[in-house]
């Protein structure tokens, strides 16, 4: 917060930015929500890859021969 002309309440309130009025706990919570969303997307991607790997492993065991990985 930067006060150019200190002295009145309006000067003080006008100098406030969004960061000055947002509590630190709320900022940290928002960061945690963003991080959780990133992790959820990554988990979804990994689940799809795991399903493909499991399907490929089933194909190998059913055919009785080893197939080359198509990764």
PDB file of N, CA, C, O and CB in Angstrom:
ATOM      1  N   UNK A   1       0.855  -1.171   0.000  1.00  0.00           N
ATOM      2  CA  UNK A   1       0.000   0.000   0.000  1.00  0.00           C
ATOM      3  C   UNK A   1       0.899   1.231   0.000  1.00  0.00           C
ATOM      4  O   UNK A   1       1.862   1.316   0.762  1.00  0.00           O
ATOM      5  CB  UNK A   1      -0.972  -0.001   1.227  1.00  0.00           C
ATOM      6  N   UNK A   2       0.571   2.171  -0.858  1.00  0.00           N
ATOM      7  CA  UNK A   2       1.359   3.389  -0.970  1.00  0.00           C
ATOM      8  C   UNK A   2       0.440   4.592  -0.788  1.00  0.00           C
ATOM      9  O   UNK A   2      -0.512   4.786  -1.544  1.00  0.00           O
ATOM     10  CB  UNK A   2       2.098   3.455  -2.337  1.00  0.00           C
ATOM     11  N   UNK A   3       0.741   5.389   0.220  1.00  0.00           N
ATOM     12  CA  UNK A   3      -0.060   6.588   0.493  1.00  0.00           C
ATOM     13  C   UNK A   3       0.719   7.791  -0.024  1.00  0.00           C
ATOM     14  O   UNK A   3       1.806   8.099   0.463  1.00  0.00           O
ATOM     15  CB  UNK A   3      -0.383   6.735   2.035  1.00  0.00           C
ATOM     16  N   UNK A   4       0.146   8.465  -1.018  1.00  0.00           N
ATOM     17  CA  UNK A   4       0.827   9.614  -1.602  1.00  0.00           C
ATOM     18  C   UNK A   4       0.656  10.867  -0.753  1.00  0.00           C
ATOM     19  O   UNK A   4       1.617  11.602  -0.524  1.00  0.00           O
ATOM     20  CB  UNK A   4       0.312   9.867  -3.004  1.00  0.00           C
ATOM     21  N   UNK A   5      -0.552  11.108  -0.293  1.00  0.00           N
ATOM     22  CA  UNK A   5      -0.834  12.290   0.515  1.00  0.00           C
ATOM     23  C   UNK A   5      -1.477  11.852   1.822  1.00  0.00           C
ATOM     24  O   UNK A   5      -2.702  11.870   1.941  1.00  0.00           O
ATOM     25  CB  UNK A   5      -1.753  13.285  -0.248  1.00  0.00           C
ATOM     26  N   UNK A   6      -0.680  11.464   2.795  1.00  0.00           N
ATOM     27  CA  UNK A   6      -1.265  10.993   4.042  1.00  0.00           C
ATOM     28  C   UNK A   6      -2.028  12.115   4.751  1.00  0.00           C
ATOM     29  O   UNK A   6      -1.703  13.297   4.643  1.00  0.00           O
ATOM     30  CB  UNK A   6      -0.176  10.431   4.959  1.00  0.00           C
ATOM     31  N   UNK A   7      -3.052  11.684   5.476  1.00  0.00           N
ATOM     32  CA  UNK A   7      -3.758  12.682   6.246  1.00  0.00           C
ATOM     33  C   UNK A   7      -5.243  12.427   6.375  1.00  0.00           C
ATOM     34  O   UNK A   7      -5.806  12.661   7.445  1.00  0.00           O
ATOM     35  CB  UNK A   7      -3.545  14.000   5.646  1.00  0.00           C
ATOM     36  N   UNK A   8      -5.904  11.955   5.321  1.00  0.00           N
ATOM     37  CA  UNK A   8      -7.344  11.733   5.418  1.00  0.00           C
ATOM     38  C   UNK A   8      -7.666  10.251   5.257  1.00  0.00           C
ATOM     39  O   UNK A   8      -6.869   9.480   4.724  1.00  0.00           O
ATOM     40  CB  UNK A   8      -8.092  12.562   4.357  1.00  0.00           C
ATOM     41  N   UNK A   9      -8.831   9.878   5.721  1.00  0.00           N
ATOM     42  CA  UNK A   9      -9.285   8.498   5.581  1.00  0.00           C
ATOM     43  C   UNK A   9      -9.437   8.138   4.106  1.00  0.00           C
ATOM     44  O   UNK A   9      -9.099   7.026   3.701  1.00  0.00           O
ATOM     45  CB  UNK A   9     -10.617   8.287   6.326  1.00  0.00           C
ATOM     46  N   UNK A  10      -9.939   9.063   3.310  1.00  0.00           N
ATOM     47  CA  UNK A  10     -10.091   8.795   1.875  1.00  0.00           C
ATOM     48  C   UNK A  10      -8.742   8.525   1.217  1.00  0.00           C
ATOM     49  O   UNK A  10      -8.646   7.656   0.351  1.00  0.00           O
ATOM     50  CB  UNK A  10     -10.783   9.973   1.182  1.00  0.00           C
ATOM     51  N   UNK A  11      -7.706   9.251   1.610  1.00  0.00           N
ATOM     52  CA  UNK A  11      -6.363   8.994   1.080  1.00  0.00           C
ATOM     53  C   UNK A  11      -5.926   7.573   1.426  1.00  0.00           C
ATOM     54  O   UNK A  11      -5.392   6.848   0.587  1.00  0.00           O
ATOM     55  CB  UNK A  11      -5.345  10.021   1.639  1.00  0.00           C
ATOM     56  N   UNK A  12      -6.163   7.198   2.664  1.00  0.00           N
ATOM     57  CA  UNK A  12      -5.766   5.865   3.125  1.00  0.00           C
ATOM     58  C   UNK A  12      -6.542   4.778   2.382  1.00  0.00           C
ATOM     59  O   UNK A  12      -5.948   3.823   1.881  1.00  0.00           O
ATOM     60  CB  UNK A  12      -5.990   5.732   4.642  1.00  0.00           C
ATOM     61  N   UNK A  13      -7.867   4.920   2.309  1.00  0.00           N
ATOM     62  CA  UNK A  13      -8.694   3.909   1.650  1.00  0.00           C
ATOM     63  C   UNK A  13      -8.451   3.860   0.149  1.00  0.00           C
ATOM     64  O   UNK A  13      -8.488   2.785  -0.450  1.00  0.00           O
ATOM     65  CB  UNK A  13     -10.160   4.178   1.921  1.00  0.00           C
ATOM     66  N   UNK A  14      -8.209   4.992  -0.452  1.00  0.00           N
ATOM     67  CA  UNK A  14      -7.943   5.041  -1.894  1.00  0.00           C
ATOM     68  C   UNK A  14      -6.614   4.423  -2.271  1.00  0.00           C
ATOM     69  O   UNK A  14      -6.428   3.995  -3.410  1.00  0.00           O
ATOM     70  CB  UNK A  14      -7.980   6.462  -2.375  1.00  0.00           C
ATOM     71  N   UNK A  15      -5.692   4.370  -1.332  1.00  0.00           N
ATOM     72  CA  UNK A  15      -4.368   3.817  -1.609  1.00  0.00           C
ATOM     73  C   UNK A  15      -4.331   2.302  -1.474  1.00  0.00           C
ATOM     74  O   UNK A  15      -3.338   1.674  -1.842  1.00  0.00           O
ATOM     75  CB  UNK A  15      -3.348   4.432  -0.681  1.00  0.00           C
ATOM     76  N   UNK A  16      -5.393   1.710  -0.956  1.00  0.00           N
ATOM     77  CA  UNK A  16      -5.404   0.259  -0.746  1.00  0.00           C
ATOM     78  C   UNK A  16      -5.564  -0.466  -2.076  1.00  0.00           C
ATOM     79  O   UNK A  16      -6.307  -0.034  -2.958  1.00  0.00           O
ATOM     80  CB  UNK A  16      -6.537  -0.145   0.223  1.00  0.00           C
ATOM     81  N   UNK A  17      -4.859  -1.562  -2.193  1.00  0.00           N
ATOM     82  CA  UNK A  17      -5.014  -2.411  -3.373  1.00  0.00           C
ATOM     83  C   UNK A  17      -5.760  -3.677  -2.973  1.00  0.00           C
ATOM     84  O   UNK A  17      -6.046  -3.891  -1.796  1.00  0.00           O
ATOM     85  CB  UNK A  17      -3.631  -2.757  -4.004  1.00  0.00           C
ATOM     86  N   UNK A  18      -6.070  -4.510  -3.955  1.00  0.00           N
ATOM     87  CA  UNK A  18      -6.775  -5.762  -3.667  1.00  0.00           C
ATOM     88  C   UNK A  18      -5.944  -6.637  -2.728  1.00  0.00           C
ATOM     89  O   UNK A  18      -6.500  -7.317  -1.865  1.00  0.00           O
ATOM     90  CB  UNK A  18      -7.087  -6.526  -4.976  1.00  0.00           C
ATOM     91  N   UNK A  19      -4.626  -6.626  -2.887  1.00  0.00           N
ATOM     92  CA  UNK A  19      -3.758  -7.431  -2.024  1.00  0.00           C
ATOM     93  C   UNK A  19      -3.809  -6.973  -0.572  1.00  0.00           C
ATOM     94  O   UNK A  19      -3.610  -7.776   0.341  1.00  0.00           O
ATOM     95  CB  UNK A  19      -2.325  -7.375  -2.526  1.00  0.00           C
ATOM     96  N   UNK A  20      -4.072  -5.702  -0.356  1.00  0.00           N
ATOM     97  CA  UNK A  20      -4.127  -5.177   1.009  1.00  0.00           C
ATOM     98  C   UNK A  20      -5.378  -5.633   1.756  1.00  0.00           C
ATOM     99  O   UNK A  20      -5.346  -5.783   2.977  1.00  0.00           O
ATOM    100  CB  UNK A  20      -4.072  -3.660   0.984  1.00  0.00           C
ATOM    101  N   UNK A  21      -6.466  -5.852   1.047  1.00  0.00           N
ATOM    102  CA  UNK A  21      -7.715  -6.202   1.718  1.00  0.00           C
ATOM    103  C   UNK A  21      -8.000  -7.705   1.720  1.00  0.00           C
ATOM    104  O   UNK A  21      -8.887  -8.161   2.443  1.00  0.00           O
ATOM    105  CB  UNK A  21      -8.857  -5.478   1.061  1.00  0.00           C
ATOM    106  N   UNK A  22      -7.268  -8.473   0.929  1.00  0.00           N
ATOM    107  CA  UNK A  22      -7.487  -9.925   0.878  1.00  0.00           C
ATOM    108  C   UNK A  22      -6.647 -10.582   1.970  1.00  0.00           C
ATOM    109  O   UNK A  22      -5.427 -10.421   1.988  1.00  0.00           O
ATOM    110  CB  UNK A  22      -7.123 -10.511  -0.536  1.00  0.00           C
ATOM    111  N   UNK A  23      -7.274 -11.308   2.865  1.00  0.00           N
ATOM    112  CA  UNK A  23      -6.531 -11.964   3.941  1.00  0.00           C
ATOM    113  C   UNK A  23      -5.558 -13.012   3.396  1.00  0.00           C
ATOM    114  O   UNK A  23      -5.824 -13.670   2.390  1.00  0.00           O
ATOM    115  CB  UNK A  23      -7.502 -12.617   4.928  1.00  0.00           C
ATOM    116  N   UNK A  24      -4.445 -13.145   4.074  1.00  0.00           N
ATOM    117  CA  UNK A  24      -3.418 -14.112   3.670  1.00  0.00           C
ATOM    118  C   UNK A  24      -3.981 -15.529   3.635  1.00  0.00           C
ATOM    119  O   UNK A  24      -3.626 -16.310   2.752  1.00  0.00           O
ATOM    120  CB  UNK A  24      -2.216 -14.048   4.624  1.00  0.00           C
ATOM    121  N   UNK A  25      -4.848 -15.871   4.578  1.00  0.00           N
ATOM    122  CA  UNK A  25      -5.427 -17.219   4.605  1.00  0.00           C
ATOM    123  C   UNK A  25      -6.226 -17.488   3.330  1.00  0.00           C
ATOM    124  O   UNK A  25      -6.178 -18.597   2.798  1.00  0.00           O
ATOM    125  CB  UNK A  25      -6.331 -17.397   5.846  1.00  0.00           C
ATOM    126  N   UNK A  26      -6.953 -16.495   2.839  1.00  0.00           N
ATOM    127  CA  UNK A  26      -7.728 -16.661   1.611  1.00  0.00           C
ATOM    128  C   UNK A  26      -6.801 -16.831   0.418  1.00  0.00           C
ATOM    129  O   UNK A  26      -7.073 -17.653  -0.458  1.00  0.00           O
ATOM    130  CB  UNK A  26      -8.663 -15.461   1.393  1.00  0.00           C
ATOM    131  N   UNK A  27      -5.720 -16.078   0.365  1.00  0.00           N
ATOM    132  CA  UNK A  27      -4.743 -16.230  -0.722  1.00  0.00           C
ATOM    133  C   UNK A  27      -4.147 -17.630  -0.728  1.00  0.00           C
ATOM    134  O   UNK A  27      -4.019 -18.252  -1.783  1.00  0.00           O
ATOM    135  CB  UNK A  27      -3.623 -15.185  -0.593  1.00  0.00           C
ATOM    136  N   UNK A  28      -3.784 -18.124   0.448  1.00  0.00           N
ATOM    137  CA  UNK A  28      -3.207 -19.472   0.546  1.00  0.00           C
ATOM    138  C   UNK A  28      -4.226 -20.524   0.144  1.00  0.00           C
ATOM    139  O   UNK A  28      -3.877 -21.501  -0.519  1.00  0.00           O
ATOM    140  CB  UNK A  28      -2.703 -19.745   1.973  1.00  0.00           C
ATOM    141  N   UNK A  29      -5.479 -20.339   0.536  1.00  0.00           N
ATOM    142  CA  UNK A  29      -6.535 -21.281   0.163  1.00  0.00           C
ATOM    143  C   UNK A  29      -6.707 -21.318  -1.355  1.00  0.00           C
ATOM    144  O   UNK A  29      -6.827 -22.395  -1.940  1.00  0.00           O
ATOM    145  CB  UNK A  29      -7.867 -20.899   0.844  1.00  0.00           C
ATOM    146  N   UNK A  30      -6.720 -20.156  -1.990  1.00  0.00           N
ATOM    147  CA  UNK A  30      -6.861 -20.106  -3.445  1.00  0.00           C
ATOM    148  C   UNK A  30      -5.704 -20.825  -4.131  1.00  0.00           C
ATOM    149  O   UNK A  30      -5.916 -21.521  -5.124  1.00  0.00           O
ATOM    150  CB  UNK A  30      -6.936 -18.652  -3.927  1.00  0.00           C
ATOM    151  N   UNK A  31      -4.494 -20.669  -3.620  1.00  0.00           N
ATOM    152  CA  UNK A  31      -3.340 -21.375  -4.186  1.00  0.00           C
ATOM    153  C   UNK A  31      -3.483 -22.883  -4.022  1.00  0.00           C
ATOM    154  O   UNK A  31      -3.134 -23.643  -4.925  1.00  0.00           O
ATOM    155  CB  UNK A  31      -2.042 -20.898  -3.522  1.00  0.00           C
ATOM    156  N   UNK A  32      -3.998 -23.320  -2.868  1.00  0.00           N
ATOM    157  CA  UNK A  32      -4.198 -24.755  -2.642  1.00  0.00           C
ATOM    158  C   UNK A  32      -5.248 -25.317  -3.598  1.00  0.00           C
ATOM    159  O   UNK A  32      -5.102 -26.434  -4.095  1.00  0.00           O
ATOM    160  CB  UNK A  32      -4.617 -25.017  -1.184  1.00  0.00           C
ATOM    161  N   UNK A  33      -6.304 -24.549  -3.855  1.00  0.00           N
ATOM    162  CA  UNK A  33      -7.347 -24.993  -4.781  1.00  0.00           C
ATOM    163  C   UNK A  33      -6.769 -25.140  -6.188  1.00  0.00           C
ATOM    164  O   UNK A  33      -7.053 -26.121  -6.876  1.00  0.00           O
ATOM    165  CB  UNK A  33      -8.537 -23.999  -4.786  1.00  0.00           C
ATOM    166  N   UNK A  34      -5.966 -24.176  -6.616  1.00  0.00           N
ATOM    167  CA  UNK A  34      -5.333 -24.252  -7.935  1.00  0.00           C
ATOM    168  C   UNK A  34      -4.414 -25.468  -8.028  1.00  0.00           C
ATOM    169  O   UNK A  34      -4.409 -26.169  -9.039  1.00  0.00           O
ATOM    170  CB  UNK A  34      -4.540 -22.964  -8.228  1.00  0.00           C
ATOM    171  N   UNK A  35      -3.641 -25.717  -6.977  1.00  0.00           N
ATOM    172  CA  UNK A  35      -2.736 -26.862  -6.967  1.00  0.00           C
ATOM    173  C   UNK A  35      -3.515 -28.175  -7.001  1.00  0.00           C
ATOM    174  O   UNK A  35      -3.126 -29.108  -7.704  1.00  0.00           O
ATOM    175  CB  UNK A  35      -1.832 -26.815  -5.730  1.00  0.00           C
ATOM    176  N   UNK A  36      -4.599 -28.252  -6.256  1.00  0.00           N
ATOM    177  CA  UNK A  36      -5.428 -29.465  -6.253  1.00  0.00           C
ATOM    178  C   UNK A  36      -6.014 -29.716  -7.639  1.00  0.00           C
ATOM    179  O   UNK A  36      -6.094 -30.864  -8.076  1.00  0.00           O
ATOM    180  CB  UNK A  36      -6.561 -29.347  -5.210  1.00  0.00           C
ATOM    181  N   UNK A  37      -6.420 -28.672  -8.323  1.00  0.00           N
ATOM    182  CA  UNK A  37      -6.967 -28.820  -9.678  1.00  0.00           C
ATOM    183  C   UNK A  37      -5.899 -29.335 -10.636  1.00  0.00           C
ATOM    184  O   UNK A  37      -6.179 -30.182 -11.485  1.00  0.00           O
ATOM    185  CB  UNK A  37      -7.530 -27.477 -10.186  1.00  0.00           C
ATOM    186  N   UNK A  38      -4.671 -28.825 -10.502  1.00  0.00           N
ATOM    187  CA  UNK A  38      -3.571 -29.318 -11.352  1.00  0.00           C
ATOM    188  C   UNK A  38      -3.304 -30.791 -11.087  1.00  0.00           C
ATOM    189  O   UNK A  38      -3.110 -31.571 -12.019  1.00  0.00           O
ATOM    190  CB  UNK A  38      -2.284 -28.500 -11.111  1.00  0.00           C
ATOM    191  N   UNK A  39      -3.294 -31.171  -9.809  1.00  0.00           N
ATOM    192  CA  UNK A  39      -3.055 -32.573  -9.456  1.00  0.00           C
ATOM    193  C   UNK A  39      -4.180 -33.475  -9.960  1.00  0.00           C
ATOM    194  O   UNK A  39      -3.925 -34.603 -10.381  1.00  0.00           O
ATOM    195  CB  UNK A  39      -2.908 -32.721  -7.937  1.00  0.00           C
ATOM    196  N   UNK A  40      -5.403 -32.995  -9.922  1.00  0.00           N
ATOM    197  CA  UNK A  40      -6.538 -33.788 -10.413  1.00  0.00           C
ATOM    198  C   UNK A  40      -6.413 -34.038 -11.909  1.00  0.00           C
ATOM    199  O   UNK A  40      -6.675 -35.146 -12.377  1.00  0.00           O
ATOM    200  CB  UNK A  40      -7.871 -33.076 -10.106  1.00  0.00           C
ATOM    201  N   UNK A  41      -6.015 -33.019 -12.661  1.00  0.00           N
ATOM    202  CA  UNK A  41      -5.816 -33.191 -14.104  1.00  0.00           C
ATOM    203  C   UNK A  41      -4.701 -34.194 -14.381  1.00  0.00           C
ATOM    204  O   UNK A  41      -4.825 -35.041 -15.266  1.00  0.00           O
ATOM    205  CB  UNK A  41      -5.491 -31.841 -14.770  1.00  0.00           C
ATOM    206  N   UNK A  42      -3.621 -34.096 -13.629  1.00  0.00           N
ATOM    207  CA  UNK A  42      -2.502 -35.018 -13.808  1.00  0.00           C
ATOM    208  C   UNK A  42      -2.920 -36.449 -13.456  1.00  0.00           C
ATOM    209  O   UNK A  42      -2.528 -37.394 -14.141  1.00  0.00           O
ATOM    210  CB  UNK A  42      -1.302 -34.582 -12.941  1.00  0.00           C
ATOM    211  N   UNK A  43      -3.701 -36.611 -12.407  1.00  0.00           N
ATOM    212  CA  UNK A  43      -4.178 -37.938 -12.009  1.00  0.00           C
ATOM    213  C   UNK A  43      -5.089 -38.523 -13.085  1.00  0.00           C
ATOM    214  O   UNK A  43      -5.031 -39.720 -13.366  1.00  0.00           O
ATOM    215  CB  UNK A  43      -4.923 -37.866 -10.659  1.00  0.00           C
ATOM    216  N   UNK A  44      -5.921 -37.692 -13.680  1.00  0.00           N
ATOM    217  CA  UNK A  44      -6.810 -38.153 -14.755  1.00  0.00           C
ATOM    218  C   UNK A  44      -5.985 -38.650 -15.938  1.00  0.00           C
ATOM    219  O   UNK A  44      -6.281 -39.695 -16.517  1.00  0.00           O
ATOM    220  CB  UNK A  44      -7.766 -37.017 -15.205  1.00  0.00           C
ATOM    221  N   UNK A  45      -4.954 -37.896 -16.289  1.00  0.00           N
ATOM    222  CA  UNK A  45      -4.071 -38.291 -17.392  1.00  0.00           C
ATOM    223  C   UNK A  45      -3.369 -39.602 -17.059  1.00  0.00           C
ATOM    224  O   UNK A  45      -3.302 -40.504 -17.895  1.00  0.00           O
ATOM    225  CB  UNK A  45      -3.029 -37.185 -17.686  1.00  0.00           C
ATOM    226  N   UNK A  46      -2.847 -39.709 -15.846  1.00  0.00           N
ATOM    227  CA  UNK A  46      -2.140 -40.923 -15.433  1.00  0.00           C
ATOM    228  C   UNK A  46      -3.070 -42.132 -15.397  1.00  0.00           C
ATOM    229  O   UNK A  46      -2.647 -43.243 -15.718  1.00  0.00           O
ATOM    230  CB  UNK A  46      -1.501 -40.720 -14.062  1.00  0.00           C
ATOM    231  N   UNK A  47      -4.315 -41.935 -15.014  1.00  0.00           N
ATOM    232  CA  UNK A  47      -5.276 -43.040 -14.981  1.00  0.00           C
ATOM    233  C   UNK A  47      -5.518 -43.573 -16.389  1.00  0.00           C
ATOM    234  O   UNK A  47      -5.611 -44.783 -16.592  1.00  0.00           O
ATOM    235  CB  UNK A  47      -6.609 -42.587 -14.344  1.00  0.00           C
ATOM    236  N   UNK A  48      -5.619 -42.681 -17.345  1.00  0.00           N
ATOM    237  CA  UNK A  48      -5.791 -43.100 -18.740  1.00  0.00           C
ATOM    238  C   UNK A  48      -4.595 -43.884 -19.241  1.00  0.00           C
ATOM    239  O   UNK A  48      -4.750 -44.892 -19.931  1.00  0.00           O
ATOM    240  CB  UNK A  48      -6.021 -41.893 -19.633  1.00  0.00           C
ATOM    241  N   UNK A  49      -3.393 -43.421 -18.893  1.00  0.00           N
ATOM    242  CA  UNK A  49      -2.178 -44.130 -19.295  1.00  0.00           C
ATOM    243  C   UNK A  49      -2.094 -45.491 -18.617  1.00  0.00           C
ATOM    244  O   UNK A  49      -1.662 -46.462 -19.239  1.00  0.00           O
ATOM    245  CB  UNK A  49      -0.933 -43.297 -18.961  1.00  0.00           C
ATOM    246  N   UNK A  50      -2.497 -45.577 -17.362  1.00  0.00           N
ATOM    247  CA  UNK A  50      -2.479 -46.851 -16.641  1.00  0.00           C
ATOM    248  C   UNK A  50      -3.468 -47.829 -17.264  1.00  0.00           C
ATOM    249  O   UNK A  50      -3.178 -49.020 -17.377  1.00  0.00           O
ATOM    250  CB  UNK A  50      -2.808 -46.638 -15.150  1.00  0.00           C
ATOM    251  N   UNK A  51      -4.626 -47.334 -17.665  1.00  0.00           N
ATOM    252  CA  UNK A  51      -5.623 -48.194 -18.308  1.00  0.00           C
ATOM    253  C   UNK A  51      -5.077 -48.748 -19.623  1.00  0.00           C
ATOM    254  O   UNK A  51      -5.260 -49.927 -19.925  1.00  0.00           O
ATOM    255  CB  UNK A  51      -6.935 -47.415 -18.558  1.00  0.00           C
ATOM    256  N   UNK A  52      -4.412 -47.906 -20.397  1.00  0.00           N
ATOM    257  CA  UNK A  52      -3.808 -48.358 -21.652  1.00  0.00           C
ATOM    258  C   UNK A  52      -2.737 -49.404 -21.388  1.00  0.00           C
ATOM    259  O   UNK A  52      -2.674 -50.415 -22.088  1.00  0.00           O
ATOM    260  CB  UNK A  52      -3.209 -47.172 -22.421  1.00  0.00           C
ATOM    261  N   UNK A  53      -1.903 -49.177 -20.394  1.00  0.00           N
ATOM    262  CA  UNK A  53      -0.855 -50.141 -20.049  1.00  0.00           C
ATOM    263  C   UNK A  53      -1.454 -51.470 -19.608  1.00  0.00           C
ATOM    264  O   UNK A  53      -0.956 -52.531 -19.984  1.00  0.00           O
ATOM    265  CB  UNK A  53       0.045 -49.580 -18.943  1.00  0.00           C
ATOM    266  N   UNK A  54      -2.516 -51.419 -18.817  1.00  0.00           N
ATOM    267  CA  UNK A  54      -3.168 -52.647 -18.357  1.00  0.00           C
ATOM    268  C   UNK A  54      -3.770 -53.404 -19.534  1.00  0.00           C
ATOM    269  O   UNK A  54      -3.685 -54.631 -19.601  1.00  0.00           O
ATOM    270  CB  UNK A  54      -4.258 -52.326 -17.316  1.00  0.00           C
ATOM    271  N   UNK A  55      -4.375 -52.675 -20.456  1.00  0.00           N
ATOM    272  CA  UNK A  55      -4.950 -53.304 -21.642  1.00  0.00           C
ATOM    273  C   UNK A  55      -3.850 -53.964 -22.474  1.00  0.00           C
ATOM    274  O   UNK A  55      -4.018 -55.086 -22.953  1.00  0.00           O
ATOM    275  CB  UNK A  55      -5.720 -52.264 -22.490  1.00  0.00           C
ATOM    276  N   UNK A  56      -2.725 -53.267 -22.645  1.00  0.00           N
ATOM    277  CA  UNK A  56      -1.598 -53.820 -23.396  1.00  0.00           C
ATOM    278  C   UNK A  56      -1.038 -55.053 -22.704  1.00  0.00           C
ATOM    279  O   UNK A  56      -0.677 -56.023 -23.370  1.00  0.00           O
ATOM    280  CB  UNK A  56      -0.497 -52.768 -23.568  1.00  0.00           C
ATOM    281  N   UNK A  57      -0.960 -55.031 -21.394  1.00  0.00           N
ATOM    282  CA  UNK A  57      -0.459 -56.184 -20.647  1.00  0.00           C
ATOM    283  C   UNK A  57      -1.395 -57.370 -20.825  1.00  0.00           C
ATOM    284  O   UNK A  57      -0.933 -58.506 -20.927  1.00  0.00           O
ATOM    285  CB  UNK A  57      -0.304 -55.842 -19.152  1.00  0.00           C
ATOM    286  N   UNK A  58      -2.695 -57.128 -20.864  1.00  0.00           N
ATOM    287  CA  UNK A  58      -3.663 -58.195 -21.101  1.00  0.00           C
ATOM    288  C   UNK A  58      -3.502 -58.783 -22.486  1.00  0.00           C
ATOM    289  O   UNK A  58      -3.642 -59.993 -22.669  1.00  0.00           O
ATOM    290  CB  UNK A  58      -5.081 -57.679 -20.918  1.00  0.00           C
ATOM    291  N   UNK A  59      -3.210 -57.943 -23.460  1.00  0.00           N
ATOM    292  CA  UNK A  59      -2.992 -58.427 -24.828  1.00  0.00           C
ATOM    293  C   UNK A  59      -1.763 -59.314 -24.904  1.00  0.00           C
ATOM    294  O   UNK A  59      -1.762 -60.307 -25.632  1.00  0.00           O
ATOM    295  CB  UNK A  59      -2.847 -57.250 -25.798  1.00  0.00           C
ATOM    296  N   UNK A  60      -0.726 -58.977 -24.172  1.00  0.00           N
ATOM    297  CA  UNK A  60       0.502 -59.772 -24.173  1.00  0.00           C
ATOM    298  C   UNK A  60       0.232 -61.144 -23.580  1.00  0.00           C
ATOM    299  O   UNK A  60       0.643 -62.157 -24.146  1.00  0.00           O
ATOM    300  CB  UNK A  60       1.623 -59.057 -23.388  1.00  0.00           C
ATOM    301  N   UNK A  61      -0.455 -61.188 -22.444  1.00  0.00           N
ATOM    302  CA  UNK A  61      -0.682 -62.472 -21.781  1.00  0.00           C
ATOM    303  C   UNK A  61      -1.653 -63.345 -22.568  1.00  0.00           C
ATOM    304  O   UNK A  61      -1.521 -64.569 -22.553  1.00  0.00           O
ATOM    305  CB  UNK A  61      -1.212 -62.250 -20.367  1.00  0.00           C
ATOM    306  N   UNK A  62      -2.614 -62.755 -23.248  1.00  0.00           N
ATOM    307  CA  UNK A  62      -3.579 -63.537 -24.021  1.00  0.00           C
ATOM    308  C   UNK A  62      -2.963 -64.101 -25.295  1.00  0.00           C
ATOM    309  O   UNK A  62      -3.298 -65.212 -25.704  1.00  0.00           O
ATOM    310  CB  UNK A  62      -4.788 -62.684 -24.370  1.00  0.00           C
ATOM    311  N   UNK A  63      -2.076 -63.357 -25.918  1.00  0.00           N
ATOM    312  CA  UNK A  63      -1.499 -63.819 -27.179  1.00  0.00           C
ATOM    313  C   UNK A  63      -0.371 -64.813 -26.948  1.00  0.00           C
ATOM    314  O   UNK A  63       0.020 -65.538 -27.864  1.00  0.00           O
ATOM    315  CB  UNK A  63      -0.989 -62.637 -27.988  1.00  0.00           C
ATOM    316  N   UNK A  64       0.148 -64.849 -25.741  1.00  0.00           N
ATOM    317  CA  UNK A  64       1.229 -65.770 -25.431  1.00  0.00           C
ATOM    318  C   UNK A  64       2.572 -65.300 -25.941  1.00  0.00           C
ATOM    319  O   UNK A  64       3.572 -66.000 -25.782  1.00  0.00           O
ATOM    320  CB  UNK A  64       0.928 -67.112 -25.996  1.00  0.00           C
ATOM    321  N   UNK A  65       2.615 -64.162 -26.535  1.00  0.00           N
ATOM    322  CA  UNK A  65       3.901 -63.629 -26.986  1.00  0.00           C
ATOM    323  C   UNK A  65       4.008 -62.168 -26.571  1.00  0.00           C
ATOM    324  O   UNK A  65       3.011 -61.496 -26.307  1.00  0.00           O
ATOM    325  CB  UNK A  65       4.062 -63.777 -28.527  1.00  0.00           C
ATOM    326  N   UNK A  66       5.180 -61.728 -26.527  1.00  0.00           N
ATOM    327  CA  UNK A  66       5.435 -60.362 -26.091  1.00  0.00           C
ATOM    328  C   UNK A  66       5.360 -59.425 -27.294  1.00  0.00           C
ATOM    329  O   UNK A  66       5.997 -59.663 -28.320  1.00  0.00           O
ATOM    330  CB  UNK A  66       6.816 -60.253 -25.393  1.00  0.00           C
ATOM    331  N   UNK A  67       4.581 -58.366 -27.158  1.00  0.00           N
ATOM    332  CA  UNK A  67       4.488 -57.366 -28.217  1.00  0.00           C
ATOM    333  C   UNK A  67       5.362 -56.185 -27.848  1.00  0.00           C
ATOM    334  O   UNK A  67       5.602 -55.915 -26.671  1.00  0.00           O
ATOM    335  CB  UNK A  67       3.018 -56.916 -28.445  1.00  0.00           C
ATOM    336  N   UNK A  68       5.825 -55.502 -28.844  1.00  0.00           N
ATOM    337  CA  UNK A  68       6.663 -54.336 -28.613  1.00  0.00           C
ATOM    338  C   UNK A  68       5.804 -53.179 -28.098  1.00  0.00           C
ATOM    339  O   UNK A  68       4.704 -52.932 -28.591  1.00  0.00           O
ATOM    340  CB  UNK A  68       7.409 -53.933 -29.907  1.00  0.00           C
ATOM    341  N   UNK A  69       6.330 -52.490 -27.109  1.00  0.00           N
ATOM    342  CA  UNK A  69       5.624 -51.342 -26.526  1.00  0.00           C
ATOM    343  C   UNK A  69       5.446 -50.257 -27.581  1.00  0.00           C
ATOM    344  O   UNK A  69       6.379 -49.960 -28.328  1.00  0.00           O
ATOM    345  CB  UNK A  69       6.393 -50.782 -25.297  1.00  0.00           C
ATOM    346  N   UNK A  70       4.257 -49.664 -27.649  1.00  0.00           N
ATOM    347  CA  UNK A  70       3.959 -48.607 -28.613  1.00  0.00           C
ATOM    348  C   UNK A  70       3.913 -47.259 -27.909  1.00  0.00           C
ATOM    349  O   UNK A  70       3.122 -46.388 -28.273  1.00  0.00           O
ATOM    350  CB  UNK A  70       2.623 -48.884 -29.335  1.00  0.00           C
ATOM    351  N   UNK A  71       4.746 -47.091 -26.919  1.00  0.00           N
ATOM    352  CA  UNK A  71       4.764 -45.871 -26.107  1.00  0.00           C
ATOM    353  C   UNK A  71       5.278 -44.695 -26.884  1.00  0.00           C
ATOM    354  O   UNK A  71       5.358 -43.590 -26.350  1.00  0.00           O
ATOM    355  CB  UNK A  71       5.605 -46.066 -24.873  1.00  0.00           C
TER     356      UNK A  71
END
